[in-house]
Amino acid sequence: MDRKTPLYDVEKALGAKFTSFGGWELPVSYSDILKEHHAVRNAAGLFDVSHMGEIMVKGKDALSFINKLITNDIVPVPQNKILYSPMCYENGTVVDDILIYKISDTELLLIVNASNTDKDEEWIRSHQTGDVTIENVSDRFVQLALQGPESEAIIRKLLKDENTELPGFYWFTETTLCGNDGLSPIRVLLSRTGYTGEDGFEIYLWLPEDGGQTAERLWNCILEAGKENGIVPAGLGARDTLRLEAALPLYGHELSDSITPLEAGLKTFVKLNKDDFIGKDALASQYERGLKRKIYGFEMVDRGIPRNGYEVVREGRKIGYVTSGGPLPSLGINGGLALLDDTGLSSGDTIKIMIRDRACGAKIVPVPFYGKKYKK
C-alpha cells in the first residue's frame, strides 16, 4: 500500500487528485495541470514534497566519507551551502542524484529521491568507514516547495521581520515562519534551490510531537499569505512539465543505473581532478574515449506528444529513445529530452519520434527549453 504524507487529508479537502509515485500516494493536481503550471511561471505554486528522502550523516569523518561517494566535491563548500551531485556505481552509472546540505564539516543532510531512499541508505551504509553515523530521518520531515516569481514576497510575509536576510541560490538557513497568527512561530530550515526553472524555496519542518497539525498549519498559512500574490497548490503534473521545460534531470529518466552523469550532460558536477571517488576510473575512461551517446533536447515539428521510452529514428535507423517528453506549456509546443547514439547532432538537425507507429518529425534544439529568452 502506498504511503501518505502528513498533509494527505488537507490536500484531499482541497480537491487533490492523487496518483501513485515512488511508493507514495501524491497529488497529481488540485484543479488543472496547465493552470498550476502557469501559476508557477507567473505567480507561485506550493508543492508537498514530503515524499523526498532525508539521510543525516554525522561524525568526525563525515565530510571525507561522503566525498568518496559523490562525483562532486563537498570539501571546499562553505557551511550552510548546498551541493548537487550524482552518486555513482563503480561502472560510472548513477545510484542517485542528491542534494547535500552542509550544516558543518561533521554534519551533512542528504536529500535523496523518494523511490531511491531505501536503496541509497543501503548503498551509503555498505561503504561506511571511519567515525561516521548514518540515520534515515525521512519520517521526521515535512518538506514543502514554494516556487515562482512571487515566492520571495510570500516568504517575507511569513517572517516576523520582513527585512530578514533570505538565503541565496543553493544556500540554506534556519528561521521561523507563521508567527503572525497569534500562535508560536514555526521553526524551519529554509533553502533556495528549486526544480521548476523559477526562483523558489524549500521549507523543511522537523515534525514536532503533534505531527500533522503543525504541518497543516504551515501549509495553510503559506497559502493564506500568498492569496494576493496568486498562489495555488500544485501537484506532480505541473512539477513534471515545469522541470522538463527547465531540462532538469529526473532519476529513472535522464539518470539511472544504465546512464552516466557524463552522458546526461552533467560534466560540471563530475570532478575528475578530485581524489578518488566511486566510479572515477570508469568516468575518466569514458571522458577520455569520448561519449558514444548523450542527452539532447528536441521539439516536435509534426503533431504528436512524445513520451518516455519512445524510439528516436534518423535516416531509417534507431538512434536512441525519449527519456522525458510531453507538452511544454510555456512555449505552446511539445518536446522533450532524448538519449541518442549520434553525438554529432546540432541544433536544427531533424529526427523522428515513433509515436503510435507513426514517424513524427522533430528537430534538435538547445536546452533548457524555458529560460530568460522565453520570459515576457
C-alpha positions in Angstrom: 0.0 0.0 0.0 1.3 3.5 -0.9 2.4 5.8 1.9 0.7 9.1 2.6 2.4 12.4 3.6 1.1 14.1 6.8 -0.7 16.6 4.5 -2.8 14.0 2.8 -6.1 14.9 4.5 -5.8 18.7 3.9 -4.8 18.1 0.3 -7.8 15.8 -0.2 -10.0 18.5 1.3 -8.6 20.9 -1.4 -9.8 18.5 -4.1 -6.5 16.9 -5.0 -6.5 14.1 -7.5 -3.9 11.5 -6.3 -1.6 9.2 -8.1 0.9 6.5 -7.1 4.5 7.8 -7.3 7.6 6.1 -5.9 5.6 4.2 -3.3 3.6 7.3 -2.2 0.1 8.5 -2.9 0.7 12.1 -4.0 -1.4 14.9 -5.6 -1.1 14.9 -9.4 -3.2 18.1 -9.5 -5.7 20.1 -7.5 -7.5 21.8 -10.3 -5.8 21.7 -13.7 -2.2 20.9 -14.5 -1.9 23.7 -17.0 -3.4 26.2 -14.6 -0.9 25.1 -11.9 2.0 25.2 -14.4 1.2 28.8 -15.5 0.6 29.9 -11.9 4.2 28.8 -11.0 5.6 30.6 -14.1 3.7 33.8 -13.3 3.0 33.9 -9.6 3.6 31.0 -7.2 2.8 27.3 -6.5 3.0 25.3 -3.3 4.1 21.7 -3.6 4.1 19.0 -1.0 7.4 17.1 -1.5 7.4 15.3 1.8 7.9 12.1 0.0 11.6 13.0 -0.6 14.1 11.2 1.5 16.4 12.7 4.1 19.5 10.9 5.4 21.7 12.5 8.1 25.4 11.8 8.2 27.4 12.9 11.2 30.8 12.4 12.7 34.4 13.5 12.5 34.9 11.7 9.1 31.5 12.6 7.6 33.0 15.0 5.1 35.6 12.7 3.7 33.2 9.7 3.8 30.5 11.5 1.7 33.2 12.9 -0.7 34.2 9.4 -1.5 30.6 8.5 -2.5 29.9 11.5 -4.8 31.3 12.8 -8.1 31.2 16.5 -7.0 33.4 17.9 -4.2 31.8 18.8 -0.9 35.1 19.6 0.9 35.6 23.3 -0.2 31.9 24.1 0.1 31.2 26.6 2.9 28.8 25.9 5.8 25.1 26.5 5.0 25.7 25.9 1.3 24.0 23.2 -0.7 25.8 20.9 -3.2 24.2 19.0 -6.1 25.9 15.7 -7.0 25.4 12.4 -8.7 26.4 9.3 -6.6 27.7 6.6 -8.8 28.4 2.9 -9.0 31.9 1.6 -9.8 30.9 1.5 -13.5 30.0 5.2 -13.6 26.3 4.8 -13.8 24.1 6.5 -11.2 22.9 5.3 -7.9 21.0 8.6 -7.4 21.4 12.3 -7.8 21.3 14.1 -4.4 21.5 17.4 -2.7 23.9 17.8 0.2 23.2 20.4 2.9 26.4 21.2 4.6 25.4 22.0 8.2 29.0 21.7 9.2 32.1 19.6 8.4 30.7 17.0 10.8 27.0 17.1 9.9 25.6 16.7 6.4 21.9 16.3 5.4 21.4 14.4 2.2 18.2 14.9 0.2 17.5 11.8 -1.9 14.8 10.8 -4.4 11.8 9.2 -2.8 11.9 5.9 -4.7 15.6 5.6 -4.0 15.6 6.3 -0.3 16.0 2.7 0.9 18.4 1.8 -1.8 20.5 4.9 -1.1 20.6 4.3 2.6 21.8 0.7 2.0 24.4 1.9 -0.5 25.7 4.5 1.9 25.8 2.1 4.8 27.6 -0.6 2.7 30.5 1.8 2.3 30.6 3.2 5.8 34.1 3.9 7.1 35.7 6.0 9.9 33.9 8.0 12.6 30.5 8.3 11.0 26.9 7.7 11.9 24.1 7.4 9.4 20.5 7.9 10.1 17.5 7.8 7.8 15.4 10.7 9.1 12.8 10.9 6.3 9.8 10.2 8.5 10.7 13.1 10.7 10.4 15.8 8.0 7.7 17.5 6.1 9.1 19.2 3.0 7.3 21.9 1.1 8.4 23.7 -2.1 7.2 27.2 -2.8 8.1 28.1 -6.4 7.5 31.1 -8.7 8.4 34.8 -9.1 6.2 35.7 -6.2 7.7 33.2 -3.8 10.1 35.7 -2.1 7.3 38.2 -1.5 5.2 35.4 0.1 8.1 34.2 2.3 8.7 37.7 3.5 5.1 38.0 4.7 5.6 34.9 6.9 8.7 36.3 8.6 8.4 38.2 11.8 10.8 40.7 10.4 10.3 41.2 6.7 13.8 42.6 6.4 15.3 39.2 7.4 18.1 38.2 5.1 17.0 35.3 3.0 19.3 32.5 1.7 20.8 33.0 -1.8 20.6 30.4 -4.6 21.8 27.0 -3.2 22.1 28.3 0.4 20.0 27.5 3.4 19.3 28.9 6.9 17.3 28.2 10.0 14.4 30.6 10.6 10.8 30.8 11.9 7.7 31.3 9.8 4.0 31.9 10.5 4.4 33.8 13.8 1.9 36.5 12.8 -1.3 34.5 13.5 -1.1 34.7 17.3 0.5 31.3 17.7 4.1 30.3 18.3 6.3 30.7 15.2 7.2 27.5 13.4 10.9 26.8 13.2 12.0 25.6 9.8 15.1 25.1 7.6 14.7 27.3 4.6 16.6 26.7 1.4 16.6 28.1 -2.2 17.3 25.5 -4.9 14.2 24.7 -6.9 13.1 22.2 -9.6 11.0 24.4 -11.9 13.3 26.9 -13.6 11.8 29.6 -11.3 13.0 31.2 -8.1 11.8 29.4 -5.1 12.2 28.0 -1.7 12.2 24.6 0.1 10.7 24.6 3.6 11.8 21.7 5.9 9.7 21.2 9.0 11.2 18.8 11.6 7.9 17.2 12.8 7.0 18.0 16.4 5.0 15.7 18.6 1.7 16.9 17.2 2.9 15.8 13.7 0.4 16.7 11.1 -1.2 19.6 13.0 1.8 21.8 12.7 2.4 20.6 9.1 -1.2 21.6 8.2 -0.8 25.0 9.9 2.4 25.6 7.9 0.7 24.6 4.6 -2.4 26.7 5.3 -0.5 29.8 6.4 1.6 29.8 3.3 -1.5 29.6 1.1 -3.2 32.3 3.1 -0.2 34.6 2.9 0.1 34.1 -0.9 -3.6 34.7 -1.8 -3.0 38.2 -3.0 0.1 37.0 -4.9 -1.8 34.4 -6.9 -0.5 31.3 -5.2 -2.1 27.9 -5.9 -1.4 24.4 -4.5 0.4 22.4 -7.3 0.9 18.7 -7.9 3.2 16.3 -9.7 1.7 17.0 -13.1 2.9 20.7 -13.0 6.1 19.7 -11.4 6.9 17.4 -14.3 6.1 20.0 -17.1 8.0 22.7 -15.2 11.1 20.6 -14.7 11.0 19.4 -18.3 10.9 23.0 -19.6 13.9 23.7 -17.5 15.6 20.5 -18.8 16.4 19.3 -15.2 17.2 15.6 -15.0 14.8 13.1 -13.3 16.2 9.9 -11.9 15.0 6.9 -13.8 14.8 9.1 -17.0 17.9 11.2 -17.7 19.9 9.5 -15.0 19.8 5.8 -14.0 21.8 2.7 -13.3 22.4 2.5 -17.0 23.2 6.2 -17.8 26.3 8.0 -16.6 26.3 11.7 -15.5 28.6 12.5 -18.5 26.0 11.1 -20.9 23.4 13.2 -19.1 25.3 16.4 -19.7 26.4 16.8 -16.1 30.2 17.1 -16.5 30.1 20.2 -14.4 29.2 18.0 -11.4 31.9 15.4 -12.0 35.3 16.4 -10.6 37.7 14.1 -12.2 40.6 16.0 -10.6 39.3 15.2 -7.2 40.9 12.4 -5.0 39.4 9.0 -5.6 35.7 8.5 -5.6 33.4 5.6 -6.5 33.1 5.5 -10.3 36.0 7.8 -11.0 38.0 5.4 -13.1 35.0 4.5 -15.3 34.0 8.1 -15.8 37.6 9.2 -16.5 37.9 6.5 -19.1 34.6 7.4 -20.7 35.6 11.1 -20.8 39.0 10.3 -22.4 37.5 7.9 -25.0 34.7 10.3 -25.9 31.0 9.9 -25.4 29.1 7.4 -27.6 25.7 8.8 -26.7 24.3 11.8 -24.9 21.1 13.7 -23.9 19.7 16.1 -26.5 16.7 18.4 -26.4 14.1 18.3 -29.2 10.8 19.9 -30.1 8.1 18.4 -32.2 7.6 19.6 -35.8 4.7 17.3 -36.5 1.7 16.8 -34.3 2.1 14.3 -31.5 3.1 14.1 -27.9 6.4 12.3 -27.2 6.6 10.1 -24.1 9.3 8.3 -22.1 10.6 5.3 -23.9 9.5 6.2 -27.5 12.1 5.3 -30.1 14.0 8.0 -31.9 14.9 7.4 -35.6 17.2 9.2 -38.0 17.8 8.2 -41.7 15.9 5.0 -41.2 17.7 3.6 -38.2 17.0 3.8 -34.4 19.5 6.1 -32.7 18.0 6.2 -29.2 14.9 6.9 -27.1 13.0 9.6 -25.4 13.9 9.9 -21.7 11.3 12.6 -20.9 8.6 14.1 -23.1 5.3 15.9 -23.2 3.8 19.4 -23.6 6.0 22.5 -22.9 3.1 24.7 -21.9 5.1 28.0 -21.5 6.2 27.6 -25.2 2.9 26.2 -26.6 4.7 23.3 -28.2 5.5 19.6 -27.5 9.1 18.4 -26.9 11.4 16.5 -24.7 14.8 15.0 -23.9 16.3 12.0 -25.6 19.4 9.8 -25.2 20.9 9.5 -28.6 23.8 7.5 -30.1 24.6 10.2 -32.6 26.8 12.7 -30.6 27.4 14.9 -33.6 23.9 16.3 -33.9 23.5 20.1 -33.9 20.6 22.5 -33.3 18.1 22.3 -36.2 19.0 18.8 -37.2 15.9 16.7 -37.9 15.0 13.4 -36.2 11.8 11.4 -36.0 9.9 10.2 -32.9 8.0 7.0 -33.2 4.5 7.8 -31.7 2.0 5.0 -32.0 3.8 3.5 -35.0 4.0 6.9 -36.7 7.3 8.5 -37.5 6.7 12.1 -36.4 9.1 14.9 -37.3 11.1 16.7 -34.6 14.2 18.9 -34.5 17.2 19.2 -32.1 17.1 22.4 -30.1 19.2 23.9 -27.3 18.2 23.3 -23.7 16.8 24.5 -21.4 13.6 25.0 -23.4 12.4 27.6 -20.9 14.8 30.3 -19.8 15.3 34.1 -19.9 14.8 34.3 -23.6 11.2 32.9 -23.2 10.2 35.1 -20.3 8.0 38.1 -21.0 
